[in-house]
Amino acid sequence: MIDTLIIFETLANVNTFLKGGNRLFSYKKYADLRNKKGVTDYEVSKNTGVPTSTLSNWKAGRYAPKADKINSLADYFGVTIEYFME
């Protein structure tokens, strides 16, 4: 698990340099899980500690998520962090 987190964070850091390139984090996959669970960004934020502003920035492509935040989402939704990669 630790190795996966390190790899994901490294990929996320590389992703921040890929202006206009392929996104490594799939916001769509996050949104699909959120909708299937029937929760709002606010509820996800409250239960994971990931601020709603951070979720909005991911949606807009302004920031690449850090591994700890992806791990929080993965735990909340019961998926692996790899699930969120494109």
Secondary structure by P-SEA (a helix, b strand, c coil): caaaaaaaaaaaaaaaacccccccccaaaaaaaaaaacccaaaaaaaccccaaaaaaaaaccccccaaaaaaaaaaaccccccccc
